Amino acid sequence: MREIKFRAWDKDIKKMLEVNFYQYIFFQYLHYTYPQDNTLMQFTGLFDKEGKEIYEGDIVIEGYKGKYGTYEVKWNVKGFNLGSEDGDEYEVIGNIYENPELLERSK
């Protein structure tokens, strides 16, 4: 069973914030007055080759030196999408809020 964790991007201060479970519950279900300029991202339960947690919104490269590509981690109907099904080595190189240029270079 994977750990349920979140983080949030605060658009005002342009900083990634840790969000604990209770903050998430308040934010989602009780309409707690958590800053509305935050975007929640869920932990995928996966770690990159360096042991770093992979979150929704992260930018990962797959394979040795990105051999298989650069991807944004997204949620889809089947779960989190990390790119192709072939590669088994991922490395988090940034996220879509702090490093959007990393995706632009891969197009």
Backbone hydrogen bonds in HBPLUS format (Angstrom, degrees):
<---DONOR---> <-ACCEPTOR-->    atom                        ^
c    i                          cat <-CA-CA->   ^        H-A-AA   ^      H-
h    n   atom  resd res      DA  || num        DHA   H-A  angle D-A-AA Bond
n    s   type  num  typ     dist DA aas  dist angle  dist       angle   num
A0043-PHE N   A0005-LYS O   2.90 MM  38  5.24 164.1  1.92 143.0 142.3     1
A0019-VAL N   A0006-PHE O   3.38 MM  13  5.41 157.1  2.44 131.7 125.6     2
A0007-ARG N   A0041-MET O   2.96 MM  34  5.39 145.3  2.09 148.2 158.5     3
A0041-MET N   A0007-ARG O   2.83 MM  34  5.39 151.9  1.91 161.8 161.5     4
A0008-ALA N   A0017-LEU O   2.82 MM   9  5.08 157.5  1.87 145.7 151.6     5
A0017-LEU N   A0008-ALA O   2.67 MM   9  5.08 168.5  1.69 159.4 163.6     6
A0009-TRP N   A0039-THR O   3.03 MM  30  5.13 153.3  2.10 132.4 137.6     7
A0039-THR N   A0009-TRP O   2.98 MM  30  5.13 142.8  2.13 129.2 140.4     8
A0010-ASP N   A0015-LYS O   2.98 MM   5  5.46 177.0  1.98 154.3 155.3     9
A0014-LYS N   A0010-ASP O   2.80 MM   4  5.42 119.4  2.17 139.4 155.7    10
A0015-LYS N   A0010-ASP O   3.33 MM   5  5.46 144.4  2.47 134.0 142.9    11
A0011-LYS N   A0037-ASP O   2.85 MM  26  5.35 177.1  1.85 153.5 154.4    12
A0024-TYR N   A0020-ASN O   3.05 MM   4  6.36 155.7  2.11 153.7 161.3    13
A0025-ILE N   A0021-PHE O   2.94 MM   4  6.28 159.2  1.98 152.3 157.3    14
A0026-PHE N   A0022-TYR O   3.05 MM   4  6.26 167.7  2.07 148.8 151.8    15
A0027-PHE N   A0023-GLN O   2.86 MM   4  5.99 161.5  1.90 147.7 153.6    16
A0028-GLN N   A0024-TYR O   2.80 MM   4  5.95 168.8  1.81 160.9 162.7    17
A0029-TYR N   A0025-ILE O   2.89 MM   4  5.65 158.3  1.94 148.5 155.0    18
A0030-LEU N   A0026-PHE O   3.27 MM   4  4.82 134.9  2.49 110.8 122.9    19
A0032-TYR N   A0026-PHE O   2.85 MM   6  4.86 175.0  1.86 132.6 131.1    20
A0034-TYR N   A0032-TYR O   2.67 MM   2  5.52 143.1  1.80 103.1  93.2    21
A0056-GLU N   A0042-GLN O   2.93 MM  14  5.49 161.2  1.97 150.8 156.1    22
A0044-THR N   A0054-ILE O   2.91 MM  10  5.86 172.5  1.91 160.0 161.5    23
A0054-ILE N   A0046-LEU O   2.97 MM   8  5.64 154.1  2.04 156.9 150.0    24
A0048-ASP N   A0052-LYS O   2.81 MM   4  5.31 157.7  1.86 147.0 152.3    25
A0051-GLY N   A0048-ASP O   2.88 MM   3  5.21 164.0  1.90 116.5 121.0    26
A0049-LYS N   A0090-TYR O   2.91 MM  41  5.97 163.4  1.93 173.5 170.7    27
A0058-ASP N   A0055-TYR O   3.03 MM   3  5.57 154.9  2.09 135.3 135.9    28
A0057-GLY N   A0073-VAL O   2.89 MM  16  5.22 175.2  1.90 142.2 143.8    29
A0096-ILE N   A0057-GLY O   2.89 MM  39  5.64 157.7  1.94 162.9 169.9    30
A0073-VAL N   A0058-ASP O   2.84 MM  15  5.41 161.5  1.87 160.1 164.9    31
A0059-ILE N   A0094-GLY O   2.78 MM  35  5.17 166.6  1.80 130.0 128.3    32
A0093-ILE N   A0059-ILE O   2.86 MM  34  5.82 168.6  1.87 161.8 165.7    33
A0060-VAL N   A0071-TYR O   2.85 MM  11  5.40 157.3  1.90 156.7 162.5    34
A0071-TYR N   A0060-VAL O   2.82 MM  11  5.40 161.8  1.86 158.0 164.2    35
A0061-ILE N   A0091-GLU O   2.90 MM  30  5.32 152.6  1.98 142.8 149.6    36
A0091-GLU N   A0061-ILE O   2.92 MM  30  5.32 140.8  2.07 146.7 157.6    37
A0062-GLU N   A0069-GLY O   2.92 MM   7  5.59 159.0  1.97 164.0 168.7    38
A0068-TYR N   A0062-GLU O   2.98 MM   6  5.26 160.6  2.02 147.5 148.5    39
A0063-GLY N   A0089-GLU O   2.65 MM  26  4.92 160.7  1.69 146.7 153.2    40
A0066-GLY N   A0063-GLY O   3.17 MM   3  5.14 149.9  2.27 128.4 119.4    41
A0067-LYS N   A0064-TYR O   3.08 MM   3  5.51 144.2  2.21 112.2 121.7    42
A0069-GLY N   A0066-GLY O   2.91 MM   3  5.03 143.9  2.04 106.1 117.6    43
A0074-LYS N   A0081-ASN O   3.27 MM   7  5.23 158.8  2.31 139.1 143.6    44
A0081-ASN N   A0074-LYS O   2.56 MM   7  5.23 167.9  1.58 165.7 170.4    45
A0076-ASN N   A0079-GLY O   2.72 MM   3  5.26 157.3  1.77 144.6 152.5    46
A0079-GLY N   A0076-ASN O   3.06 MM   3  5.26 150.1  2.15 108.7 117.8    47
A0099-ASN N   A0095-ASN O   2.87 MM   4  5.47 151.8  1.95 153.6 161.1    48
A0102-LEU N   A0099-ASN O   3.06 MM   3  5.84 161.8  2.10 123.7 128.4    49
A0103-LEU N   A0100-PRO O   3.13 MM   3  5.78 143.8  2.27 115.5 123.2    50
A0105-ARG N   A0101-GLU O   3.12 MM   4  6.30 152.3  2.20 149.7 154.6    51
A0106-SER N   A0103-LEU O   3.11 MM   3  5.23 134.3  2.33  98.0 110.4    52
A0107-LYS N   A0104-GLU O   3.41 MM   3  5.62 162.5  2.44 104.9 109.9    53
